[in-house]
Amino acid sequence: METPASHGKAGGKTESMAGWLGINRATLAVLIVIGGLGLSEEIWRNFLAIQLKDSVTGVNQAAQVLNAAKYMGIFAVLVNLLEGFGYIIGGRVAHRLGPRVALLISALPMLIGFTLLLSVKEPWLIILGALLITNWEALSVPATFEVVGSEVPQNRRTIAFAVMSIQKRLPKVLGPLIGGFVMAVGYWLNLSLAFGLVILACLVQFFLLHRMKPKDHVKPVAVREVLRNIPPDLKRLLSAEILLRWGDWFVRDFAVLYVVGVLMRSNQEAGVLIALTSLTALLTYIPAGKIIDRAPSPKPYIGVTFFLFALFPINLVLLPKLLPALGVPMMGALGIIFVLNGLRELGEPARKAMISGGFSSDIRARAIGLYWGLRSFAFCPAPLISYLLWRWLGPQSTFLIGGIVGMLGTAWFWLRVKCEPETFS
C-alpha cells in the first residue's frame, strides 16, 4: 500500500529527474509541439524528391533524376527564403504575444500545406504545399529558445536543448521508416497519416500550452537595436555557420535522391539510412549534454559538429567507392556514412545554449528570430547552385565542393570563435 510519504519520495525522484534534464511545464509543452509537428513532417519530407522524380514520365531514369534535382534545388532555395522570413516573424510573434501563441501559429501553415499535397499533382503546387509544411520549425524556433532561455537555469540549458533535440530526432528516426513503408501503399496514405498527426498535435497544444502566458509588458524592439546587441562572438559564430550551411545545403535535400537515383538503393533502404543517422544522434544527446554542461567551454564539441557536418558530402562520394573495394557491402558502407553523419549532432545543443544565453531576456525572442533569419537569407542560393553544379559537373563533384566549403566554415570557427563563458551565461 502506497503511503503519502512514499508517494512524496516518488514524486521527488520524478521532479529531480525532470530538473536534471531541464524539463518543466513550459519545456514539456514545447516537447509535445516538436514531437507532433516534427513527425508529421518527417513521414513525407525525405520522399519529396522521389515524388517529384516520379511526376515526370516518358523519359529515362537519368532524366527523371536530373529533373527532380532541379525541382529540389528550387524548393530548397524557397525553403531557405521562406524560413528567413519565418524566423523573423516567429521572433516578433513570440516577443509580442508570447511562446504559446507563436507555437500554435506554427501549426497552421502545415494544415494548409497538407491539404494542397493531398489534392494536387502538379510539381509547382507540390512545392508550394511542401513550403508551407516545412516552415513550422522557423516559426517555432524563437519561441523554443525564449522558453529555454527564460525558464531553464544556465547550467541546465545545454541538457534542455539536448532533450529537445532528442524529441526532434525521434521523428527523424520513426518518420522515414514509417514513410518508406507507407509509400509502398501510396503517397496519399503517407500524406493522410501526416495530416492526422498535425491535427493531433494541435489538440494537444490546445490543452497544454494554455499554461504559457505572454509577458505583461512588452517593449517594442527595433531591428537595429537587436543587431547592435548581438555579442561579437555570436557574430563570428554566425559567419562560420553561414559558410558551413552553404556546404551542407549542397547535399542536404539531394542525399536521398543520390542514394536512390544514383546508387540505386530502394526507398525502404533510404528510409533506414536516414533513421540510422537520427538514431545515432539520439544516443549522443544526453551524455554529451551533461558533459558539456560541466565543461569549461563548449568549443571542442561545437568544433567536432562543424567538422562532421563538412565531412558528410565528402564521405558520401568517397566511401561508397573505397569500402566496397575492401569487401564491405554497399549498404554497410552507406550505414557507416550515415552513422558518422548522426555523430555531427554532438555539439548542437551546446551551440543552441550559447546562442540562447547570449541575449538579454527583453530581446531574446526577436534576436533569435533575427539570427536564424539572417543565416537562412545568407545561404538561400546554395541549393540552386548545387543543382546547377549537379547538372554541369555531376553529383559527386557537387558534393565534394560542398565539403570543401564546409571545411572553410569549420576552419573559420576554430580560428575566430572563442565560445567564452560570458557569451552564453
KOLZA-445532 format. One line per 3 residues: number of its first residue (from 0); their letters; for each residue y, z, x of C-alpha. Coordinates in steps of 0.001 Angstrom, whole numbers, plus 500000, padded with zeros to 6 digits. Layout:
<nodes>
NUM) a) Y:Z:X; ...
</nodes>
This chain:
<nodes>
0) met) 500000:500000:500000; 503390:498963:501381; 505910:501767:501669
3) pas) 509691:501348:501760; 509632:502351:505392; 507074:499733:506314
6) hgk) 508996:497156:504328; 512134:498081:506231; 510320:497637:509528
9) agg) 509013:494247:508494; 512443:493230:507292; 513934:494462:510556
12) kte) 511482:492383:512577; 512294:489313:510473; 516001:489948:510845
15) sma) 515582:490496:514582; 513656:487217:514981; 516271:485350:512925
18) gwl) 519036:486821:515053; 517150:485920:518239; 517046:482319:517014
21) gin) 520697:482309:515896; 519737:481950:512217; 521818:483434:509400
24) rat) 522633:482392:505833; 525078:479728:506912; 522855:478179:509578
27) lav) 519847:478302:507221; 521785:476223:504686; 522609:473707:507425
30) liv) 518938:473564:508458; 517972:472607:504891; 520532:469789:504887
33) igg) 519484:468461:508301; 515789:468512:507422; 516054:466939:503976
36) lgl) 518510:464170:504734; 517003:463546:508162; 513500:462968:506781
39) see) 514806:460619:504094; 516438:458503:506832; 513599:458559:509348
42) iwr) 510961:457374:506859; 512519:453900:506855; 515053:453680:509746
45) nfl) 512683:452669:512543; 511244:449852:510444; 514553:448263:509514
48) aiq) 514190:445734:512352; 510721:444819:511085; 512062:444268:507547
51) lkd) 514825:442051:508920; 512299:440138:511039; 510050:439536:508036
54) svt) 513001:438464:505843; 513109:435153:507765; 510216:432783:507070
57) gvn) 509287:429294:508181; 509865:429951:511902; 507670:431178:514742
60) qaa) 507303:434797:515929; 509775:434450:518815; 512477:433074:516483
63) qvl) 511853:435875:513987; 512218:438500:516742; 515441:436921:518062
66) naa) 516873:436722:514535; 516019:440388:513938; 517635:441289:517272
69) kym) 520824:439531:516127; 520972:441463:512867; 520107:444744:514609
72) gif) 522877:444152:517144; 525427:443561:514403; 524051:446507:512419
75) avl) 524303:448883:515391; 527906:447817:516116; 528816:448520:512492
78) vnl) 526914:451837:512618; 528998:452991:515583; 532230:451785:513989
81) leg) 531474:453457:510659; 530235:456603:512412; 533518:456829:514311
84) fgy) 535397:456976:511016; 532686:459218:509520; 533063:461849:512246
87) iig) 536844:461917:511841; 536655:462037:508032; 533939:464702:508204
90) grv) 536131:466738:510538; 539088:466537:508146; 536941:467471:505126
93) ahr) 535305:470402:506941; 538698:471574:508205; 540438:471416:504815
96) lgp) 537607:472140:502332; 535003:473931:504437; 531488:473082:505625
99) rva) 529975:473460:502168; 531889:470525:500672; 531516:468415:503830
102) lli) 527716:468800:503802; 527496:467948:500112; 529645:464836:500558
105) sal) 527426:463636:503423; 524558:463041:500962; 526499:460780:498584
108) pml) 526529:457571:500705; 522754:457893:501132; 522169:457700:497388
111) igf) 524256:454538:497137; 522572:453028:500205; 519028:453591:498977
114) tll) 519966:452138:495584; 521095:448985:497376; 517990:448717:499569
117) lsv) 515740:449108:496554; 517476:446305:494660; 518366:443576:497200
120) kep) 516617:441341:499742; 519498:439539:501470; 519878:440591:505151
123) wli) 523620:441348:504862; 523152:443534:501783; 520234:445271:503500
126) ilg) 522560:446043:506421; 525250:447353:504047; 522789:449703:502380
129) all) 521453:450867:505750; 525001:451574:506983; 525685:453848:504025
132) itn) 522459:455758:504619; 522877:456296:508352; 526430:457661:508043
135) wea) 525296:461010:506619; 524981:462568:510074; 528501:461557:511144
138) lsv) 529941:463160:508015; 527935:466372:508542; 528255:466973:512314
141) pat) 531749:468584:512284; 530618:470978:509537; 527484:471842:511504
144) fev) 529462:472610:514652; 532004:474621:512644; 529204:476787:511239
147) vgs) 527654:477472:514643; 530993:477972:516397; 532298:480415:513787
150) evp) 529151:482178:512556; 526977:482483:515695; 527794:484626:518781
153) qnr) 528420:482733:522026; 525180:483974:523628; 523163:482593:520685
156) rti) 524831:479203:520255; 522514:477224:522525; 519411:478607:520801
159) afa) 521046:477994:517387; 521612:474351:518310; 518046:474245:519669
162) vms) 516708:475378:516282; 518866:472772:514539; 517601:470156:516976
165) iqk) 514042:471117:516031; 514924:470689:512377; 516497:467346:513201
168) rlp) 513468:466292:515258; 510800:467301:512752; 511811:464372:510503
171) kvl) 511653:462122:513569; 508015:463201:514045; 506973:463010:510404
174) gpl) 509217:460139:509269; 507825:457347:511489; 504243:458476:510807
177) igg) 504814:458539:507049; 506883:455359:507144; 504381:453453:509290
180) fvm) 501511:454107:506891; 503570:453772:503696; 504754:450371:504980
183) avg) 501142:449219:504641; 501565:449565:500850; 505062:448096:500712
186) ywl) 508653:448645:501749; 509593:449537:498166; 507369:452639:498328
189) nls) 508894:453558:501681; 512396:453448:500182; 511421:455182:496934
192) laf) 509976:458120:498844; 513125:458382:500976; 515344:458216:497865
195) glv) 513392:461052:496254; 513883:463223:499341; 517664:462743:499156
198) ila) 517646:463945:495544; 515568:466978:496533; 517898:467798:499425
201) clv) 520924:467562:497101; 519331:470027:494673; 518589:472478:497488
204) qff) 522170:472135:498734; 523498:472902:495253; 521650:476216:495135
207) llh) 522059:477325:498769; 525402:476081:500037; 527492:477961:497471
210) rmk) 527493:480843:499971; 529503:478764:502449; 533129:479010:501369
213) pkd) 536192:477274:502830; 538785:479243:504757; 541527:480916:502710
216) hvk) 544383:479475:504764; 544112:476019:506284; 546780:474892:508711
219) pva) 547293:471091:508961; 546499:469823:512446; 547880:466568:513864
222) vre) 545619:464292:515898; 547980:464542:518871; 547697:468321:518830
225) vlr) 543903:468125:518751; 543853:465688:521680; 546200:467922:523647
228) nip) 543855:470882:523132; 540691:469195:524424; 539845:471026:527692
231) pdl) 539882:468789:530825; 536178:469393:531464; 535305:468212:527963
234) krl) 537398:465087:528508; 535364:464341:531638; 532151:465062:529711
237) lsa) 533296:462634:527005; 533902:459856:529544; 530453:460446:531106
240) eil) 528840:460395:527652; 530518:457112:526759; 529012:455435:529833
243) lrw) 525609:456975:529118; 525649:455913:525479; 526635:452370:526399
246) gdw) 523391:452125:528331; 521425:453915:525603; 522617:451536:522876
249) fvr) 521295:448610:524906; 517826:449825:523960; 518039:452335:521085
252) dfa) 517641:450135:517992; 515759:447470:519958; 512924:449630:521306
255) vly) 510679:449315:518232; 511420:445590:517995; 510402:445236:521671
258) vvg) 507197:447255:521202; 506137:445348:518055; 507642:441901:518612
261) vlm) 507234:441500:522405; 504443:443884:523468; 502593:443023:520237
264) rsn) 501729:446533:519080; 501347:447364:515363; 503833:449128:513081
267) qea) 501498:452125:512975; 501324:452293:516791; 505118:452078:516990
270) gvl) 505378:454935:514490; 503008:457064:516583; 505066:456411:519742
273) ial) 508338:457378:518067; 506704:460505:516673; 505395:461320:520170
276) tsl) 508948:461281:521530; 510116:463672:518842; 507089:465957:519192
279) tal) 507731:466244:522941; 511363:467145:522270; 510294:469746:519710
282) lty) 508178:471573:522277; 511119:471915:524673; 513915:473141:522412
285) ipa) 513150:476867:522063; 512090:477664:525661; 514900:475525:527109
288) gki) 517427:477024:524678; 516588:480615:525657; 516572:479802:529387
291) idr) 519940:478041:529180; 521493:480873:527125; 520748:483176:530080
294) aps) 521615:480675:532828; 524944:480924:534732; 525661:477250:533977
297) pkp) 524086:474621:531699; 524960:471805:534110; 521484:471245:535664
300) yig) 519891:470971:532220; 522542:468634:530818; 522267:466581:534035
303) vtf) 518495:466151:533558; 519181:465000:529987; 521628:462365:531277
306) flf) 519110:461126:533873; 516229:460800:531387; 518474:459004:528875
309) alf) 519284:456420:531560; 515646:456165:532680; 514162:455208:529293
312) pin) 515112:451481:529212; 514010:451109:532853; 510654:452738:532091
315) lvl) 510198:450512:529042; 510403:447429:531258; 508540:448549:534372
318) lpk) 505792:450959:533305; 504000:448583:530834; 503509:446313:533864
321) llp) 502743:448896:536550; 500475:451365:534739; 498012:448858:533178
324) alg) 497607:447346:536677; 496424:450824:537746; 493879:450982:534926
327) vpm) 495991:452813:532315; 495637:451282:528811; 498803:449795:527350
330) mga) 499092:452480:524644; 498592:455130:527317; 501430:453616:529365
333) lgi) 503685:453480:526308; 502725:457068:525482; 503922:458219:528915
336) ifv) 507194:456319:528447; 507900:457888:525064; 506920:461391:526231
339) lng) 509440:461096:529083; 511960:459906:526515; 511309:463072:524499
342) lre) 511966:465278:527530; 515533:463976:527672; 516438:466456:524928
345) lge) 516159:469409:527349; 519907:469845:527741; 521153:468553:524375
348) par) 521554:471987:522696; 523475:473212:525764; 525789:470205:525632
351) kam) 526480:470838:521943; 527081:474545:522572; 529525:473657:525356
354) isg) 531465:471320:523057; 531413:473721:520096; 532702:476611:522221
357) gfs) 535368:474507:523898; 537740:474548:520904; 539576:477348:519111
360) sdi) 538417:478179:515596; 541576:476857:513923; 540976:473264:515113
363) rar) 537227:473234:515794; 536078:471021:512897; 538890:468487:513443
366) aig) 538328:468483:517211; 534551:467977:516920; 535087:465096:514494
369) lyw) 537644:463505:516808; 535450:463991:519911; 532448:462315:518275
372) glr) 534616:459670:516625; 536258:458613:519893; 532825:458443:521512
375) sfa) 531475:456166:518763; 534509:453871:518865; 534261:453581:522661
378) fcp) 530665:452292:522762; 530879:450414:519454; 530448:446893:521014
381) apl) 527410:447851:523122; 524639:446820:520662; 526175:443387:520021
384) isy) 526484:442801:523766; 522864:443896:524036; 521819:441229:521520
387) llw) 523771:438564:523416; 522126:439619:526688; 518715:439596:524927
390) rwl) 519429:436024:523819; 520718:434806:527207; 518641:436840:529680
393) gpq) 515747:438220:527625; 514946:441804:526549; 513726:443038:529934
396) stf) 516912:442136:531827; 518929:443626:528964; 517091:446949:529203
399) lig) 517460:447076:532991; 521217:446517:532707; 521348:449322:530133
402) giv) 519506:451611:532529; 521989:450856:535333; 524966:451612:533061
405) gml) 523303:454882:532036; 522787:455844:535676; 526520:455296:536312
408) gta) 527267:457740:533486; 524787:460209:534981; 526426:459989:538406
411) wfw) 529886:460475:536845; 528638:463608:535063; 527194:465157:538242
414) lrv) 530283:464366:540301; 533085:465202:537847; 531930:467590:535086
417) kce) 531918:471263:536111; 530494:472918:532953; 532357:476121:533789
420) pet) 531502:479119:531547; 535092:479436:530281; 534828:475918:528849
423) fs) 532183:476944:526322; 532765:480667:525823
</nodes>
